[in-house]
Amino acid sequence: MKRLLPALFLAASIQAGAAAERWETLPPTPAPVAGETTGYAEVNGIRLFYAAIGDGPPVVLLHGGLSNSDYWGHQVQALAPHHRVILVDSRGHGRSTRDARPYGYDLMADDVVGLLDVLKILTADVVGWSDGGIIGIDLALRHPDRVRRVFAFAANTVTSGVKDGVEKNPTFAAFITRAGEEYGRLSPTPKDYDAFVEQISHMWASQPNWTDAQLRAITTPILVVDGDHDEAIKREHTETIAATIPGAGLLILPNASHFAFLQNPDLFNAAVLNFIDAK
């Protein structure tokens, strides 16, 4: 037995060393939160899926490209006790339909405004991840009267802010595969994932492309947030966004990536609540 102990300790050390860091993991997509009411809003030529839960100041959660609103499950649980939480599947994503128009951030931001109109919400806080964060900034630029604050996580404001070859990163590649499986289960066009990815990729190739002058014109309070190991967004770009938007804050979450809201929801949720509930 004594002879076996060194070998066991060595095996344990090797296994521990091989374990993925938290920022390398892709935790499961949360299940929808019990108590959500769901519906479809006829806006901007499409049927936009949404869910709502809770009472209080409204906050809209906008997911990243290729995904769906289920990804926000941990955040819903933290926000719903004191906020009216609105989840949205962006056009062509999740359960929402699309029309023949090319994908674009202005178009998707207008969809959000259309949903707010349907729900009779004058202004709301916005929490956005990746494409959702870009849509949040777009709202601050083009519809500043409809947004109170924007928590922009893992967003970019020019295409050069994205790292080359991000789709080859193992964690991000696993996300793309999972998103395809979820698309096949949720979408009204379940066989069209490859075409969907191609069409979204055309948008990513040219948008967003805002100038510094446009960003300096923003008056909405914005917190620019990212993980310290984001697979997709360059750290210097995140810092530049925060330095360019007047009064914007900058927060870098430790030991987290593009999927920080799944990897460390407690820390992510605390950051969201601290920002949107600040007096």
C-alpha positions in Angstrom: 0.0 0.0 0.0 2.8 2.4 0.9 4.4 1.8 -2.5 1.1 2.8 -4.2 0.7 6.1 -2.4 3.4 8.1 -4.4 1.9 6.8 -7.6 -1.6 7.8 -6.5 -0.5 11.3 -5.5 1.3 11.6 -8.8 -1.8 10.6 -10.7 -3.9 13.0 -8.7 -1.5 15.8 -9.4 -1.5 15.1 -13.1 -5.3 15.0 -13.1 -5.5 18.3 -11.2 -3.1 19.9 -13.6 -5.1 18.7 -16.6 -8.4 20.1 -15.2 -9.7 23.0 -17.2 -9.5 26.5 -15.8 -12.9 28.0 -15.1 -12.5 30.4 -18.0 -12.0 27.4 -20.4 -15.3 25.8 -19.4 -18.7 26.0 -21.1 -21.3 25.3 -18.4 -24.7 24.0 -19.4 -27.3 26.3 -20.8 -29.7 27.0 -17.9 -33.3 25.7 -18.1 -36.0 28.3 -18.4 -37.0 29.7 -15.0 -40.3 28.6 -13.5 -42.9 31.4 -13.5 -41.9 33.0 -16.8 -44.7 34.0 -19.0 -44.0 33.8 -22.7 -45.4 35.2 -25.9 -44.8 36.5 -29.4 -44.8 40.1 -30.4 -45.6 41.1 -33.9 -42.9 43.8 -34.5 -41.0 45.1 -37.5 -42.3 42.4 -39.8 -41.5 39.4 -37.6 -42.7 37.4 -34.7 -40.4 38.1 -31.8 -40.4 35.6 -28.9 -40.1 37.0 -25.4 -40.5 35.9 -21.8 -41.3 38.0 -18.7 -41.1 37.5 -15.0 -41.0 39.6 -11.9 -42.1 43.1 -10.9 -40.2 46.3 -10.5 -38.0 48.5 -12.7 -37.8 46.8 -16.1 -34.6 45.2 -17.4 -34.2 43.7 -20.9 -31.7 40.8 -21.3 -30.2 40.5 -24.8 -28.3 37.3 -25.7 -25.3 36.8 -27.9 -25.2 35.9 -31.6 -26.3 32.3 -32.6 -27.8 31.7 -29.1 -31.1 32.3 -27.4 -32.6 33.8 -24.3 -32.4 30.6 -22.2 -28.7 31.4 -21.6 -29.8 34.1 -19.1 -31.4 31.7 -16.6 -28.9 32.4 -13.8 -29.4 36.2 -14.3 -33.2 35.9 -14.3 -33.1 34.2 -10.9 -31.0 37.1 -9.5 -33.0 39.9 -11.1 -36.6 38.8 -10.9 -37.1 39.3 -7.1 -36.8 43.1 -7.6 -37.2 43.7 -11.4 -39.5 43.0 -14.3 -37.2 40.9 -16.4 -37.8 40.8 -20.2 -36.0 38.1 -22.2 -35.9 38.3 -26.0 -34.9 35.9 -28.7 -33.3 38.2 -31.3 -34.8 38.0 -34.9 -33.9 34.7 -36.5 -32.5 33.3 -33.2 -34.2 30.9 -30.8 -37.9 30.8 -31.3 -38.2 34.1 -33.2 -38.8 34.4 -36.9 -37.0 36.7 -39.4 -37.9 38.3 -42.8 -35.8 38.7 -45.9 -33.8 41.7 -44.7 -30.1 41.1 -43.9 -29.2 40.9 -40.3 -28.0 44.2 -38.8 -27.6 45.7 -35.4 -29.8 48.7 -36.2 -32.6 46.4 -37.3 -32.3 44.3 -34.2 -32.2 47.3 -31.9 -35.4 48.5 -33.6 -37.0 45.1 -32.9 -36.3 45.7 -29.2 -37.9 49.2 -29.3 -40.9 47.5 -31.0 -41.2 45.0 -28.2 -41.0 47.8 -25.6 -43.9 49.5 -27.4 -45.9 46.3 -27.4 -45.3 45.8 -23.7 -45.9 49.5 -23.0 -42.5 50.0 -21.4 -41.2 53.5 -21.8 -37.6 53.0 -20.7 -35.7 50.0 -19.4 -32.2 49.0 -18.4 -30.4 46.7 -20.9 -28.0 43.9 -20.1 -26.4 42.6 -23.2 -23.9 39.8 -24.0 -21.8 40.0 -27.1 -24.2 40.8 -30.0 -26.7 41.7 -27.2 -24.2 44.2 -25.8 -23.7 45.7 -29.3 -27.5 46.1 -29.6 -27.5 47.8 -26.2 -24.9 50.3 -27.4 -26.9 50.7 -30.6 -30.0 51.6 -28.5 -28.0 54.1 -26.6 -26.9 55.7 -29.8 -30.2 55.7 -31.7 -32.9 55.4 -29.1 -31.4 57.1 -26.0 -34.9 57.9 -24.7 -35.8 54.2 -24.4 -32.8 53.0 -22.3 -31.8 54.1 -18.8 -28.5 52.2 -18.5 -26.6 49.6 -20.6 -24.5 46.8 -19.1 -22.5 45.9 -22.2 -20.7 42.6 -21.7 -18.2 41.3 -24.3 -19.2 43.8 -27.0 -17.2 45.3 -29.8 -17.9 48.6 -31.6 -15.7 48.0 -34.7 -15.0 44.7 -36.4 -11.3 44.9 -35.7 -12.1 44.5 -32.0 -12.7 40.8 -32.6 -9.8 38.3 -32.4 -8.9 36.4 -35.6 -9.7 32.7 -35.6 -12.0 32.9 -32.6 -14.2 30.1 -34.0 -11.2 27.7 -33.7 -10.9 28.3 -29.9 -12.1 25.0 -28.3 -14.6 26.7 -25.9 -16.0 28.9 -28.6 -16.2 26.0 -31.1 -18.1 24.0 -28.5 -20.5 26.9 -28.1 -21.1 27.0 -31.9 -21.9 23.3 -31.9 -24.3 23.6 -28.9 -26.0 26.7 -30.4 -26.6 24.6 -33.6 -28.3 21.8 -31.5 -30.4 24.4 -29.7 -31.3 26.1 -33.0 -32.6 22.7 -34.3 -34.7 22.3 -31.2 -36.2 25.8 -30.9 -36.2 27.4 -34.3 -39.2 27.6 -36.6 -36.7 26.8 -39.4 -34.7 24.0 -37.6 -32.9 22.8 -40.7 -31.4 26.2 -41.6 -28.6 26.5 -39.0 -25.7 26.5 -41.5 -27.4 29.2 -43.6 -28.2 31.1 -40.5 -24.6 31.1 -39.4 -23.5 32.2 -42.9 -25.9 35.1 -42.8 -24.9 36.2 -39.3 -21.3 36.0 -40.4 -21.9 38.5 -43.1 -23.1 41.0 -40.5 -20.1 40.3 -38.3 -17.8 40.9 -41.2 -18.9 44.5 -41.6 -20.7 45.5 -38.4 -20.6 47.3 -36.1 -18.4 50.0 -37.4 -19.0 53.1 -35.2 -16.7 56.0 -35.2 -15.2 57.5 -32.1 -17.3 60.6 -32.7 -20.5 58.5 -32.5 -19.4 56.8 -29.3 -18.5 60.2 -27.8 -22.1 61.4 -28.5 -23.6 58.7 -26.1 -25.2 60.2 -23.0 -26.6 56.9 -21.6 -24.7 55.5 -18.6 -22.8 52.5 -19.8 -20.7 49.9 -18.0 -18.3 48.2 -20.4 -17.6 44.7 -19.1 -15.6 41.6 -20.2 -13.9 38.6 -18.9 -10.1 38.6 -18.5 -9.8 35.6 -20.8 -12.4 36.5 -23.5 -11.9 34.2 -26.5 -13.4 36.7 -28.9 -12.9 40.3 -27.9 -9.5 42.0 -27.7 -8.8 43.5 -24.2 -7.4 46.7 -25.6 -10.6 47.2 -27.6 -12.7 46.8 -24.5 -10.6 49.4 -22.7 -10.8 51.7 -25.7 -14.7 51.5 -25.7 -14.8 52.5 -22.1 -12.3 55.3 -22.6 -14.2 56.7 -25.6 -17.8 56.7 -24.3 -18.3 59.7 -22.0 -18.6 58.6 -18.3 -18.5 54.9 -19.1 -17.2 52.5 -16.5 -14.9 49.6 -17.2 -15.1 46.2 -15.4 -12.9 43.1 -16.1 -14.2 40.0 -14.5 -11.4 37.7 -13.3 -10.9 34.0 -14.4 -13.8 34.4 -16.9 -14.2 34.4 -20.6 -16.9 35.3 -23.2 -19.2 33.1 -21.2 -18.6 34.6 -17.7 -22.4 34.8 -17.0 -22.4 30.9 -17.1 -18.9 30.4 -15.5 -19.4 32.7 -12.5 -23.0 33.8 -12.3 -22.7 35.0 -8.8 -20.0 37.5 -9.7 -21.7 38.5 -12.9 -25.0 39.0 -11.2 -23.5 41.1 -8.5 -21.9 43.4 -11.1 -25.2 43.7 -12.9 -27.2 44.5 -9.8 -24.6 47.0 -8.5 -24.8 48.9 -11.8 -28.5 49.0 -12.6 -29.5 49.5 -8.9 -27.1 52.3 -8.3 -28.7 55.6 -7.2 
